[in-house]
Amino acid sequence: MEQKAQKKDHKMHQKGHKCELPTVVVREFTPVDKPEVQRIFYEGLMEMVPDTAFRGLRHHPESLVLYTAMTVLCFAITMCWWVIGLLPAIVLCGRYFYSRHVIHGYMERAMSRDMGDIEGFYMNSPDSCLWVAVLEGKVAGVVAAVSQQNSGGAVELQRMSVDRNCRRCGVGVALGRKVLEYAAAHNYSSVVLGTTAYALAAHQLYQRLGFRCVRVTDGYVTPGARGSLLEMIFYRVRHHHYRLDL
């Protein structure tokens, strides 16, 4: 029994430290990386659907007030108690549908532009670059930097995404630091980024890298959104603007 317990402890110890041993290597994108980069980008965007539809709901009290008013109004018109139980389910389904719809639109827009032509948009331009993080021989994450000529010498961190199987292994930190190194080497005055993520881990990562939130935009219009009435009712996000002065 004692030997079994020791073996179990040893396995748990290895499991708890398996992400500390591999070294994360960040290098410039090459054409052979394209399928993996696009996969990681797609999966990262799809994670935003439930994040926006469900986790984001508690960050928007105005939406909760609207949904409550809709429930009360429907009950007053129909005088049916089952409406009280049915409408919340309809609201959640509506939020999921329109979150998926908008994010799919955003993805299609990105694939028709920079993420569909990574070499032309990022690698063949002197004012931008895209890197991949490699963990144990596999592409584990991606990040890009794009010069913002109208932002007083700033460079924007874009497209950061980490494979879900490689989270908490230092991949995000390594990618973020590469952008900071790039900005310093090219004499940019600051690095900026924007995110609509509600997951606390994303904001903790940016803060760990030294970024500070300088502005929050409520009711941010996501590229790819159509602005229909139902979309405005069921899809609403908050955009955080981060900045790090060098």
N, C-alpha and C positions, 0 to 999 in steps of 0.2 A: 504493500500500500504506500509505503514511504517513497519507494522508487517511482511509482506512478505519479505521486504528487510532485516529485522533483522534476520529472519529465514534463508534466503539465505546466509547472511554473516556468520551465525553460522555454517551452513553446510560446507561452504568453509573453515572456520577456522579448523573444525574437519578434513576435507579432507587433508589440508595442514600439519596437525600434527599427522596423524594416524600412521606414522612410528616412531614417537618419543616416544610413549607410551609403546609398547611391549618391553620386555626385551629379548635380544638375549642370549641364553644359548648354550655354546659350550661344547660338551662332546665327549667321544670316541665312535667310530663306534660300533654298535652291528649288528648281522646278520639280524634283522628285518628291518634295515635301507637300506639294499642292493637295493631293487627295486627303492626307491626314489633317492638314491645316483647315481645309474646308469642312471636314467632319467635325473637328473640335469646335469650330465656329458655329456650325449648325446646331450641335448638341447644346452648346452654351446658350444660344438664343432660345431654344425650346425650353430650357429650364426657366427662362424668364416668364413663360406663360402662367404656370401656377403661382410663381412668385408675385406677379402683377395682379392676377385674378383674386388670389386668396390672402396672401400675406400682406399685400398692399392695402387691402380694404380697411384695416384698422388705422392706417395712417391718413385716411381721408374722412374725417367726421362729416363733411358736407355731403358725401355720397351716402353715408349711413342715414343722415337726416332725410335725404331724398327718397331712399328706399323705404324708410319708415312711413313717410308721407304717402307714398304710392300704396303701401299696404293698408293704411287707414282709409284712404280714398276708395280703394277697391272694396273694402269691407262695408263702407258706408253705402256704396252703390248696390252691392250684391246681397249684403246682410248674411253672408255665408261664413261660418267660422272656419271652414276648411281652407278658406283663402289665406288666413293667418299662417297656416302651416305650409301652404303651397308656394306662396310668393317668394319666401326666402330661397327655396330651391330653384325657382325660376331666375332669381337674381344671380345666384352663384353660377348657374349654367350660362346665363347671358354674359357674365363677366369672363368666364372661361372662353366662350366662343369668340367674343370680340378681342380679348387679349391675344388669342391664337391668330385671329384674322389680321390684326395690326402687326404683330411680330412676323408673321409670314410675309406681309407686305414689305416690312423693313428688310427681311432677309433677301427677298427677290430684288429689291433695290440695290442692296449691297453686292449681290452676285452679278448683277448687270453692270456694276461699276468696278470698284477696287478689288473685291474678293473674287471676282471672276477673271481678273487680269492682274494678278499680284505682281508679276514681273514688270509689266508696263507702268502700273500705278506707283508702286513702292520702290522697286529695285533699280529702275532706269531713271529715277529722278534724283538729283543731288540734294533735294530738300525733304526726303523721306526714306524710310527703311522699315523692313519687317524682319523680325527674328523668330526663331523657334527655340523652344527649350527641349533638350533631349535628355531623357532619363532612362538609363539601362538600355540604350540603343534605340529607343522609340521616341517619336515626337510626342511631347506631353503638354505643350502649351504654345501659345502664340501671342505676340504683341507687336504693335507698329508705332512709329513716330512720324508725325507729319508737321512740317513747318507751318505756322500760322502767321503769315506776313502782315496781317492787319491787327495783330495782337501785341504789338510792341516787343518783338523779338522773342516770342514764345513758341514752344514746340508742343504739340498735343499728343498725349498718349492715347492710342486707339486700339480697338480690336483685341484687348487682352482677354484671353480665355484659356482655361486650364482643363485638361481632360479630367473627368470626374473620378477616374481611378487613380489619379496622381495628386489629388488634393492633400494638403497638409504635409507636403514633402519639400516645401521651399521653392516650388516652381514659380509661383506668383511673385514672390520676393525677388528671385533671380531675374525674371523678366522685367519687373519694374526698375531694378537697379541698372539693367542694361540701357533702358531709355534715359535714365538720369546720367549715365556715363556718356551716352551719345550727345545729350544736350550740353553737357559741360565741355566735351571735346569740340563741339561746333559753336561754342560761345553764345548759346542761347541764354536769355536772362531768366527764363522761368519755364516750368513744365506745367501744363494744364490738362485736365481731363473732365469728362462728364459721365455720369452714370444714373440710370433709373432703377438700379438694383435695390431691393428692400432687404436682402440678406445681410445680416450684420457682419459676416465674415468679409464681404467685399469692402465695406467701409473700414474695417479694422486693418485690412491689408494696405489700403492707401494711407491711412494714418501712420501705420508702422513705417512706411517708406518716407514719411515726413510731410505728406500733403496735408493741407488744411482746407476745410470746406468754407468757401467764401460767399456762396450764394445758393439758394434753393428756389427752383421755379416750380410752382404748383400748376397743374394743368398743362404740363409740357406737351407740345404737339410732336409726336414721334414721326420721323420720316417714314412714309408708307401708310400713314393713317389717312382716311378719306374724309373725316369730319362729319359723318352723318349723325343724325340726332341720336339714334340708338347707340352708336359708337361712343358719343360723348357721355351718354348716360352710364354705360357699362364699362368704359375704358377710361381711366384717369390715372396718370402717373406723376410722380414728383422727380424732378431732375436736379441732382446734386452737382454743383460745380466745384471742383477741387483745384488747388494751385500750390505749387512749390517754387519759391524764389531761390535761384542759385547764387 
